[in-house]
Amino acid sequence: MLDDFMVRAALAGIGVAIAAAPLGCFVVWRRMAYFGDATAHAAILGVALSLAFSMSVFIGAMAVALIMALTVNLLSGRGYAMDTLLGVLAHSALAFGLVAVSFLSGIRIDLMSYLFGDILAVSRGDLSVIWSGALLVVLLIGWRWSALLTSTLNEDLAYASEINPKREQLVLTVALAITVAVAIKVVGVLLIAALLIIPAAAARPLSRTPEGMAVAAGAIGMLSTVVGLRAAYVLDTPAGPSIVCVAALTFLASSMLKSALSARS
Amino acid sequence: MNLVNVEGLSVRYGARTVLSHVSLGVAKGEIVTIVGPNGSGKTSLLRAIIGAVKPAQGKVSRGADVKIGYVPQKLHIDETLPMTVTRFLNLPHSVTAQDIEAALTQAGVPNLSKSQLSQLSGGQFQRVLLARALIGNPDLLLLDEATQGLDQRGSASFYQQIEAVRQETGCAVLMISHELHVVMSASDRVICLNGHVCCEGTPAVVASAPEYRALFGTGTRGALALYQHDHDHNHDHAEAAE
């Protein structure tokens, strides 16, 4: 069954969707949408470095994404607004990454696949990396769920319950770095943020509790993957963007459903 | 034995000192109100007590097993976060449905458990925050301007609720308020803060202290008189400080 590249692609996409769902919800709730972008852009530098030193791309991307995330954590609240800081770091990391890549000969074409991902080229080895990463992220977020949710509501409420919101933010940051590193091969840098945010945003009108929203986001992410891949196959369109397009249509549908429901009541 | 003791507490944000050498204690069952102008460090004091800011000097100690219920100044719930009242009251630890009903009833909003937080009115929201603080039967309630945004009737009834909760559960209350006239009448003790403790004592003592008058002027005295016995004349008992 795993011999079929379409099956491998679907499994890879589903793995990413599962990890991205709870994480995407936190990204949306905490208004850190650009954090996903920034981490993803930084990962390109990691890809370049790992190609230069012939390490595993996953390790390199993850290391740089982690460093980037920790830097943002450290620098936030020191005189720059968060979006400015993320803008500076994201674009400079991407630029340094692209410049670093130019020093390496013969891998220009590969780089494109990291910008846009190549879900159809996912190997069995990639699958095991993706699913281990996804499992790790889900376990991490599941373990810290209540504490993270309390910190997201209000930092002082968290302190009063003897939860350290700084530590919880670190957990979130690490989980985000893992997800980006895992997803980079599947949807690529430019579409990772989309896969984090769009399913979560589409799930919002359908949910009454945070847990419900995370589950709905997971379902929408998986649905988008399967339908998007099928559409890419039938219409001969690029796979990664097709998945994101389906997710975007789901978002449109759920927003319209919400307006219809609120108009009726 | 006090529930909470603050000894020689100083708090700094960068180079700015917001609190210097503040000492106070809250005993079992008493209602203590902190008043003070904007920027006087009231919120920083409460945040130091819950552990959200580290003291630059001095220390905050809690008695063993003292449970604190905290009602923050403002809680903005992002529109993107779906949250029912029940789910909110289950954070961070899940509690039984009976506990939730009991806390909501105590806070005066018994029928809201299934509502979305984002759809509550200001008064309902504050009461739900109070309910959350009451879960687990705290020994000490900390309230930071809990009636901000409520009209006068709303805040008066909110403070009556606090008083009722104290009667019922015997918990102590340490609260910050701007609404001097309402709060002073309901407090056992008032602490007037302006970076340091200016003066403290019973409401009557504080209201007539020169430090307090210097901060709040004499305008508030008119309002106070509505709620308090006139204390320009001498009572027979020792409470009259003038």
Boltz contact constraints between the chains, C-beta under 6 A:
constraints:
  - contact:
      token1: [A, 28]
      token2: [B, 80]
      max_distance: 6.0
  - contact:
      token1: [A, 29]
      token2: [B, 78]
      max_distance: 6.0
  - contact:
      token1: [A, 29]
      token2: [B, 80]
      max_distance: 6.0
  - contact:
      token1: [A, 29]
      token2: [B, 81]
      max_distance: 6.0
  - contact:
      token1: [A, 146]
      token2: [B, 92]
      max_distance: 6.0
  - contact:
      token1: [A, 147]
      token2: [B, 92]
      max_distance: 6.0
  - contact:
      token1: [A, 149]
      token2: [B, 91]
      max_distance: 6.0
  - contact:
      token1: [A, 150]
      token2: [B, 91]
      max_distance: 6.0
  - contact:
      token1: [A, 150]
      token2: [B, 92]
      max_distance: 6.0
  - contact:
      token1: [A, 154]
      token2: [B, 72]
      max_distance: 6.0
  - contact:
      token1: [A, 154]
      token2: [B, 75]
      max_distance: 6.0
  - contact:
      token1: [A, 156]
      token2: [B, 52]
      max_distance: 6.0
  - contact:
      token1: [A, 156]
      token2: [B, 72]
      max_distance: 6.0
  - contact:
      token1: [A, 157]
      token2: [B, 72]
      max_distance: 6.0
  - contact:
      token1: [A, 159]
      token2: [B, 50]
      max_distance: 6.0
  - contact:
      token1: [A, 159]
      token2: [B, 51]
      max_distance: 6.0
  - contact:
      token1: [A, 159]
      token2: [B, 52]
      max_distance: 6.0
  - contact:
      token1: [A, 160]
      token2: [B, 50]
      max_distance: 6.0
  - contact:
      token1: [A, 160]
      token2: [B, 70]
      max_distance: 6.0
  - contact:
      token1: [A, 161]
      token2: [B, 92]
      max_distance: 6.0
  - contact:
      token1: [A, 204]
      token2: [B, 80]
      max_distance: 6.0
  - contact:
      token1: [A, 207]
      token2: [B, 82]
      max_distance: 6.0
  - contact:
      token1: [A, 208]
      token2: [B, 82]
      max_distance: 6.0
  - contact:
      token1: [A, 208]
      token2: [B, 84]
      max_distance: 6.0
  - contact:
      token1: [A, 209]
      token2: [B, 82]
      max_distance: 6.0
  - contact:
      token1: [A, 209]
      token2: [B, 84]
      max_distance: 6.0
  - contact:
      token1: [A, 209]
      token2: [B, 87]
      max_distance: 6.0
  - contact:
      token1: [A, 213]
      token2: [B, 82]
      max_distance: 6.0
